[in-house]
Amino acid sequence: MKNTFALVSILMLSTNILATNVDVAETDTLKNKKAAVVSNQSDQRNVMLNAEDNTSPREINIGLPGSTWGINILEDDLPVVYRGYPEYPNKTWRGSVGLSSNGLLQMNDIAYTLGDVGYAVNSYSMKGTKKFKLKGKLTTNTFGWLQGDINVSGPISKNGWTYTAGAFLNFDPGTTDLAANKYADETKIVRLGLTKYFAKNRGQINFLYKFSDSFSFGDYAVFQYEEGGKVSEIDGFKIGRDSYVLNTGKIRMLDMVTGEYYWAGTDGSNSKVTAHNIDINGNYLFNSGWNFKYSSRLHLAKAGLLGLSPTSITTVTAEDGYTTADGKAYSGMVGGVLAQGFNDAPITEFQTRLSLNKQINSHNVTVGLLEQFRHSTFANGRVLYYQTVEPQPEILYLSGKSDEYGFYNYNSGAAYHKGNENKFSIYAGDKWQVNKNLNIDFGLHLRWRMLNGEYTLTNRSAGFTLANAEISKVKDSYYNIGGYLNARYNLNRNFGLMANVLYGEDNGGLENYNTKFLPNMKKSKSPMGAVGIFWNNKYIQLVSQLSVLSKTNNLKRFNMVDPDNSSNVDNVQVYYKIQTIGWTTDFVLTPFKGFKLHYLLTIQNPQYKDFSFEAFNTSYNYSNKNVLSISKVLMEIDPSYSFGKRQQWRVWASFRYYSKQFANLTNVLYFAPHWETFGGVDYKLNKHINFSAQVVNFLNQRGAKGSINGAELITDPTPYYGEVMTGSYIMPLSGRLTVSINF
């Protein structure tokens, strides 16, 4: 799947296996019949279908809490950013025709090439081509989204020099009516490159430049929480359509570095990310058969962010001291909001990967090294304020607490660090076909991580700046190990057994030193084991496996709301263990020509272990509680049917089912099960032009998901039945049209 001009429609219909992609090998010959084997090719599932926004691939659930920045994304074998915070991956990367290929890397590959446990999207930049190529894509939807995407490439000279150039422009107003914003996402990416092809197909060298300028802003929903985990819309507020963002779009912040106040804007005026990438990559095939691959990147960025997190909703009277901007006494519902942000945080990164690969008899051997460096300054300010509870709310003032602008507790709980991080890794792997029935894959990753920077443990009371902070130094290093062992054995040509062991560990980085808490830098260990079966024939490819996964010393930070005083918000840091056992069955069914059905069922039981902390002078222990926002039952159903002359028509749908999701740490609040649905029709006019009509959330569900802001410590759900709360939501019903060209 090398043409990404139809990326959305193609990845929506992809139906390869989740954790162990199963393909029937070319094994039948007249002289020798071998058994079918399981291969570990890059998995092209529909990760580009995201029910929350149009900007990123969705995260693949493995029973662990999702990361702050979503799924890990690689480009040309390197992470697009060293770390997903403060610069999110989707600020410098988007699915685009400027990519020659795009797919999901399996956990095995991640374990030994990066030393992590999880999935990642891997993509490759479009390089120069020996013949002229033009790719383009234009997308719009019923909310006024406009995305233009184009890439051209071709030859420069007869001695192997070629060029590539492309531009990605995204102007997405989102689905909610943001008062101060024209767009919820405005992203511009420009690519330029030169490629030199070596004679005799020896390889290539690429010189690539990418500039990105990206701003995006999220929203929340207001809803009435009901018994049984259901939510309903309140009068005057439509979930997914109305905005709960302050109507002025201006938040007053205190810069902890300079000590000066400034206004941050939800319109991206000072909360966007700009980045310059300079890449050199390619490969060279030696006479000995070894293939040398290399990829290096210099990444220079300025990162800005403004994030708003609703904390609570209460009802007040005129005597409680709240007033509107014109000084009138206010009565009704009041929403508390925590704003966090930084402006132009400088980030310098350098990454390089070198590897050698060769097929040696029955062994496919890879050895490599990975170097990653980052220097950054992170000064995340915070402020609290009150607003009305309505679409496009207005700011409220509280006598004795809010300042003249309506804000209070500047930089209470702010975060700061500055310095260098360096990760140097060596790794090796082997895909070994022992005999016609047995395949063994294994890989090992050894990493040395160094930290050299500064932080402060000074208590973050209101008005905190670095001028009144005591700065401490950190200089430390850690050794980590990761890897995997996978075995597959065919009992006959179509049926077999498999077993898989993965392991990863990490001590954390400078971000662990952000807060007033001295971090626990002990190793976080993530072992995983799985056993299962596979079955392949002309009509079905099936995998079913049982897995056990755990992670120790996991760090989570919460903005806790005092259950006895909703205006009291504190930052709490918790180290805990999580473990889950799960059963997954995944199959692709092709009963007749043109029809394909992918089905995935996961049953899991992720729970917190050793989960205890103190907040608001009270001790809490939530060990054996279910993990926030993770469903115990997951299903994916992806049918598609191709027909017509040259099968130019394709009708498809994608259904995702999530069982109830616990919405607070005590597990007394939860969201009822829900479906996420996608569907569409693709039409190939000819080999050059494609059309795709798509529908998101065609069941038109307007439910909430994830967690409920400010409800972490609630123990009795009864008072909250019928109460108004805030949370995240799935995108409302929308139609989308894409036109793609490929010449």
N, C-alpha and C positions, 0 to 999 in steps of 0.2 A: 504494500500500500504506500506508494511513493508520491502520488499526486495529492497534495493537501488542499487543492482549490475547492474540493467538496468535503472539507474536513468535518464539518458539522454533521452532514447527512451520512457520511461513511462511518464515522465513529459511533453514531447512534445505532447503526445496524450491525456493528461488529459483535461477533458472538463467540469469541474464543474463550477458553477456559480461564477461570479466575486465578487460582494459585498454581496450578500445574497444567499448562496448556498442552493438550494431548493431540498429537498428529499421528496418523498412520504412515509409517515410513515406507519408502519404495523398496519393498523387500521381495516380491515375487519374481523369480527368474526361472527359466526352464531347468537350470542345473541345480539351483539351490533355493529352497524356501526358508526364509528367516522369519522370526517372530516380529510382530509390530512392536515398536518401542515408543516411549514417551519422550518427547523433546521439550526443551525449555526455550522456545522462541519468545520474542517480545510480544506481550499480550496487548491486543488492540481492542480492549473493551470500551464501552461507551462512557468513559470517564469525562468526556467533554460535555456531557449532559449535566448541567448544574441547575437545580430547582430554586436556588437562592439568588443567583445573579448571572450576568452574561459575561463575566470577566475571567473566570478561572475554571480549571478542571475541578471536578468534585473530589472529595477525599474518600478513599477506600477504607471501609470499616474493618478492622481486625480485632476489635474488642478492647482496644486501648483508647484513651481520650484523644480526640483530634488535636493536632498542633494549632498554635495560634494563627499560623499563616496558611493552613491547608496542606494539600499534598505537595511533596517535594518535586521540584521541576528541574530537569537537566537540559542543557543545550550543548550539543557537540561534546558530550560525555563529561561536562562540568556543571555543577549546580549554578543556576542563573544568578544566585546570590549566595554568599558564604553562609549566611544565616537569615532566616525569614523575618527577622525583626531587628532593627526598625524599618528595613526595606523589604516589603512583601514581594514574593516572586512575580506576582501578576502586575507589578509596576514596571517591569522591564521585559516581560515576556507575554506574548499572546499567541494562541493558535492562529496561524497565518499561512498564506501562500508563500511567504518568505521562508518557510520551512519545507525541506524536501521530504521529510517523514516525521511521524509523530506516533508514539505508542507507549504502552505501560510496561515498565520494567518490573520483573518479578522480584519477590522478596529474596530469592536466592542470589540474584545478581547484585541487589543492593547490599546484601550482607557481606559479600567479599570485596566489592569494589568501593563501597563507602563506609562499611563497618556499622551500618544501621539496620534496624528491623522495621520493615514497612514497605510500602509501594512508592514508586516514583514515576513520573512521566519523563520519558527521554525523547528528545527531538534533535534534529540535525538541520542546520542552516542550509538554505539553498545556495549552492556553489555555482561558479561559472560553468557554462555548458558549451560543448563543441558545436552545437547547432543553435540557432536562435529559438528561444522559448519565451512565450508570454503567458502568464497566469494571472487571473484576476477574479475577484469575488465582490459582489455588492449585496449587502443584507439590510433589510429594514423590517420593522414590526409594527403592530397596531398601536404602540405607544410613541411612535416617532423616532425609534432607534435608527441610526444611519451608520453603517460601517462600510468603508471602502478599503480594498486590499488589492495590491498589484505588485507583481515582480516580473522583471525582464532579465534575460541572460543570453549570452551568446559568445562567439569567438572574437578575439582581437587580432590575432596573427596566426600564421600557419605553424608556428613552433610551439604551440600548446598553451598560449596565454588566452584566458577567457575572462569575462566580467559577469557580475550580477548586481542588480540594484532593485530596491523595492521600498514601498511605503505602506504603512498600516495606519488608518485613521478611524477612530471610534468616537462617536458622539451619541451617548446613550442617556436619555432623560430619566431612565428608570421607570418604575410603575407608580411611584407616589408623587404627589404634587409638592415638590420642595419649593418653599416660598422664595428663598434667596439664591437658588441654583437654577441655571439653565440645564445643566447636565448632572446626572449622578455619577457618570464616568466619562471622562474626556482623556483619551490616550492617543498619542502620536508616536510612531516608531518608524525610523528611517534606517535602511540597510544599504551598504555599499561593499563590494568585494571584488578581489582579483584572484583567479585560480590559475596555477601553472600545472599542466599535466605532464608527467615524465614519460619519456619514450618507452615503448615495449610494455605498456600497461603496468609500469613499475609503481605508480601511485600519483600523488598530487600534493601540492602545498597551497593553502588558502590564506589570504590576507583579508580580514573582514573587519568592518567598522559598523557599529550600531549605536544610534542615538535614540533615547526614549524620554518621553515627557508624559507623565501620567498622573491623573488625579481621579479618585473615586471616593464616594461617600455612601455609607449605609444608613438605613432607616430602621425604625421599630414600629410595632403595632400596639395599639391599645385595645384591650378586649375584656370581656367579663368571663371570669373563671367559674366553671360549674362543676358540680360533683360528678365523678367519673372521668375527670380529665378532659372534659369537653370545654370549648370556648365558644362564645357567641359575640357578635358585634354589638357595640353599644350605640345608642342613638347618635347619629351625626358623625360616626367614624367607621370607615370601611377598611377592613384589614387588607393590607397590600396596595391600597389605593390612596389613602390619606396619609399625610406626613405628620410625624410626631417630633419634628425638628424645629427649633426656635425660629420664629418667622423672620427675625432680623438676619439670621445666619452669622452673627458676630458674637464671639466669645472673648472676654477679656482674660488674658493670661499673664503670668509673671515669669519672665525669663530668669531661670535660676543662675545662669552664667553671668549675664550682664547686670541683673538686678533691676531691669526695666520692665515696665508693663507694655503689652502690645495687644492688638486685636487680631485674633485668628478667625478666618472665614471658612464657612462650610462650602463656599464656592471654589475652593482650591487656590485662592489668591496667595496663600503661604503654607499650604498643606499638600503640595504635590511633590513628586519625586522626578528628578532629572538625572540621567545617567549616560555616560559614554563608555562603550565597550570597544576594546581593540583586541582582536583575536588572531592568532596564528595557529592553524591546525592542518592535519593531513595524514598521509601515510606513505610508507615506502616498502616495497616488497624486495627483500634481499634474494640473492641467488640460492642461498641455503634454504629458502622456503619460509623464513621468519618474516612476518608482517609487522613492521614497526609503525605504531600509531602515536600521534602526538597532538596535544591540544593545550594551548596556553591563552590566558585572558587577563587583561588589565581592565579593571572596572572602577570608574570614578563617578561618584554619585553625591548628590545633595538631597537629603530625605526630609520631607515635612509630613506631618500627620496631625489631624484633628479627629478625635473619636469621642462620640457622645454615648454615655451609658445611663439610661434611666435607672434610678435606684428604688423608687417607691412611689405610691400614689395614696394620698390621704384626703379626707374631707374636712374642711375648716369652715368656721363661721366668721362673720365680720369682726368679731371681738378678738380673733386670734392674731391680728396684727399684720395680715397680708394686704398689700395694696398693688394696684396696677400702675403702669408707667405714668398715668395722669393723676396719681395720688388718691384715687378712689379706693375705699375699703372693698376687699374681695371676699366672697364666700363661694364655696363649691369645692371641686376637686383640685388638688395641688399635686403636681408631679415634681419629684426631686431628680436632678440630673448631675452626673459626674462627667466633666469634660477633661480629656487628657490630650496633650499635644506637644509637639516640638517643631522647630522651624529651621530648615537648612542644616540638618545634622550632616557633617562631612563624613564620607565613607570612602576608603581606598582599599581595594581588594586586588590580590593577584593569585591566580590559580593555574596549575599546570598538571597535566596527566600524561605520562609516558608508559607505553605498554608494548609488549612483544607477544605475538600469538603464532602458533604453528600446529598443524596436524601431524602428529608423530605416531604412525601406525594407528592403533585404536585410541590414542589419546589426543584430545584437543586441548593444548596447554596455553595458558595465559599467565604472564608475569607483568607486574607494573608498579609504578609509584605515583603517588598523588601528593602534591604540595598545595596548601591553602593558607593564605595570609590575609588578615584584615586589620586595618586601623580605623577606629571610629570614635566619635564622641556622642554619647547618648545622654541627653538631659530632658527627661519627660516631665513636663509640668502638669499640675492638676488644679482644678477649681470646681466648686459646687454652686448650683443655683436652682431656683424654683421656676416653674412655668405652669401655665394653665393646661388643663387636660382637654384638648380639642385638636382638630386639624390645624396645622400651622400655629402652634401655641405661642402666646406672648409671655414675656418675662414677668415674674412677680417679685415684689420686694417684701422682705420680712423685717419688721422693726427690731433693731438691736442685733441683727445678724448680717443682713445683706449690706454691702457698701452702696454708694450712690449710683453704681451701675447695675446693681442687682446680683452681684457675685460675692462669694465668701470662701474662707479657708483656702486661699491661694497656696498651692504647693504642699498642702498637707498630704503626706504620703508620696511625695514626688520621687522619681527614680533617676539615678545618675551613675554613669561609669565612663571612663575614657582609657584608651590604650590599645595594645596590640594583642592579637591572637594568631597563633600559627599551629597548623596541623600538618604533620608529615607522616605519610603512610606508605607502606609497601604491602603488596598483596599478590596472591597467586591462586590459580584455579585450574582444575582439570575436569574435562568431561570425557569419561572413560567408558567405552563400550567393551566390557569385559568379554562377553561372548554374545551370541545372537539373542539371548534371553535377558541378560543382565547389563544394566547401565548404572554406573556410579559417578555422580558429580560431587565435587567438593571444592571448597575455596577457603582461604585464610586471609584475614586482614589484620595488620599490626599498625597501630597509630600512636604517635608521640605528639601530645598537645601541650603547647606552652602559652602561658598567660603573663602579660607584663603591662600593668596599668594602674589606675587609681580609682578609689571609691570613697564613700563616706558612710559611717554608721551614725552620724549625727541624727538625732530625732527630728522627723519631718513635721514640725508644728507649723501652724499657719504663718505665711510670710517667709518660708524657708528659701534661702539662696546660698550659693557657694561661699559668699562673703562671710556668712556666719556658720560655716561648716568646718569641721576638722577633717582634712584629707588624709586618707591612708593609702599605702602602696600595696600592691599584690604582685608577686613574681613567683610563679609556680609552674609545675609541669606534671603531666600524667601519662601513663601508658594504658592503652586500651586494646582489646582484642575482639575480633568479630569473625564470623564465618558461617559456613553451612556444610552439611553432608546430606546428600540425597541419593537414594537407591530405588531403582525400579526393576521389577522382575516379571517377565511374561510367563504365565503358566501355560498359555497357548498363544496363538497368533493374535487374538483379539482381547484377551483378558489377562490382567496382571495385578500385582501388589506394588505398593510404594511406601516409602518411609522418608521422613524429612526432619532434620534437626537444624535449627538456626540459633545463633547467639550473637548478641551485641552488647556493648557496654560503653558508658560515657560518664565523665565526671562533671560535665557542665562547663560553661565559659564565663566570660566577664559579665554576661547578663545576669548571672546568679548573684552578683554583688550590687545590683541596682538599688535595693531598698535599705531600710535601717536595720535589717536583720543580717547578722553574720551568717553566710551560707554554709550549708553542709555539703562539702565537696567530695563526699564518699562516692564510690562507683555506683552508678545505676546500672543494674544488670538485667538483660532481657533475653531469657532463654525461651525457646519455642520448640515443641515436638509435635509431629503429626504422622499418622498412619492411615492408609486408605487403599482403595481399589480403583482401577480404571478399566473401561470396557469400550472398545472401538469396533465399529463395523461400518458398512456402507450407509447405514441410516442414523447411527447415533455415535456420539463421542461423549463419554460420561466419566466423571471423577466423583468419588465420594470419600471423604476423609474426616477423621476425628483429630482435633488439635488441642494442645494445652499451651497456654502462653501466660507469662508473668513479667512484671517489671518492678524492680525495687528502687527505693530512694528516688521516687518520682516527685518532681517539684511542681506545685500548683499554687498560684497566688489568687486570692479572692478579694474583691471589694465587698466586704461584709457590711450588712445593714443591721444595726442593733434592733432585735425584735421588740425591745421595750421603748425605743426612741428612733423612729425611722429617719430622723435628720442626722443621726450619728452614724457616719460611715468610716470604716477603718480598713486598712490593707492588712491582710493576714496571709502568712506564708506557711505552707504545709508540705512536709515530706512524708510520703506514704508508699505503700506497695499496692499493686493492682494485679489481679490474676483472673483468668477466664478459661473456661473449657468450652469448646464449640464443635459442632458437627456441620459440615458443609457438603452439599450435593450440587453438582453443576453439570449440565449436559447441553449439547447441541443436537437437535433432532432435525433431520432432513428426509421426511417420509416420501416426498415426491418432488419432481423438478420445479424449481422456482420458490418453493416454500422452505423456510428455515425458522426454527424456534429455539431460542436460548432460554434456559430456566436455571435459576440459582436460588437455593434455599440455605440459609444459615441460621442455626439455633445456637445461642451462646448465653453465658451467664457471667458477665464481667462484674467484679465486686471490689470494693476498697478493702484493704487490709492495713493494719497498723496506722489507722487514720485518726490522729488526735491532735488537738491544738487548743489554744486559749484565745478568747476574744471577749472584749467588754467585761473583763474580770470574771469570766466564767470558763470552765473547762468543758470541752466537747470531745466526744469519741464516736466516730461514724464507721468504725470497722464493720465489715460484713454488709454494709449498705451497697445498694446497686449504684453503678457508675452513672453520673449525670449524662443525660442527652444521648445515651446509647441504647438502642433497641435490642431486646433479647431475640427477636425473630425478624429476619430480613428476607425479602423475596425480590427477585427480578424476573420479569417475564417479557421477553423481547421477540415477538413474532414479526416476520417480514415475508412478503410475496413479490416475486419479480415475474413480469409477463410482457407480452407484446413482441414485436419483431426485434430481434437482438436483445430481448428483455430490457427494453429501454424504460419501462415503467417499474417502479418499485413502491409498494405500499408497506408502511411499517408502523409499529407502535412500541412503546417502552413503558412498562409499569414497574414501579418500585413500591414495595410495601414495607412499612416500619411499624412494628408493634409499639406499645406505649413507651414513652420516654420519660424518665424521672426528671422532674424540673427543679428539685432542690435537694440538698445534701441529706436531709432527713428522710427522703423518699415519700413524704406524705402528700406532696404535690406532684402531679405527673400529667402528661399530655396523652390523650387517647390515640389509638393507632390511626395512621393516615397513609394515603397513597400519593405518590408523585407520578404524574403521567405525562407522556410526550407522544407525539405521533406526527405522521406526515406522508407526503407523496413526493417521490423524486422522478424526474423525467429527463432522459438523455435525448436532446434534440438531435445531436450528432456527436461525433467524437470530440468536438470542440466546445460545445455549449450544453450546460446542464441547468435545470431548474429544480428548486426544492421548496415546497410549501410545507410549513411545520406548525404545529400547535403545542404550546406549553400549558400544562395543567388543564387538559381538555375536560376533566371531570369538574373543573371550576371549584376546587376545594379552597376555602378561605380559613384555614386553620393556622394555629401557632405551632411552633416546634422549638426544640433546644432546651433552654432553661428559662426560668422566670427571674427577671432582674430583682435583686434585693430580697429574695425569699429563701436564701441558703439555710437560715437557722430556724425556720418555722417548724414547729412540732405538732401543732393542732390545725388540721386543714379546715375544720368546720367553720371558723369565722371568715374564711376566705371564699366560701361558696357564694357566688353572686357578687363578689367584689371585683373591682376593676384593677387590672394588672397590665404590665407591659412585657413584651418578649419578641423573639424573631418570628419570621413567617416564611411561607413559600410564595413564590411569585404567582400572581393571579393569572387567570386565563388570558392568553395572548396568542396572536398569530404572527408568523414570521415568514418572509419570502427571501430566498437567496438565489442569485443568478451567478453562475460560475463559468469562466472561460478558460480554455487551455489550448494554446497554439504552439 
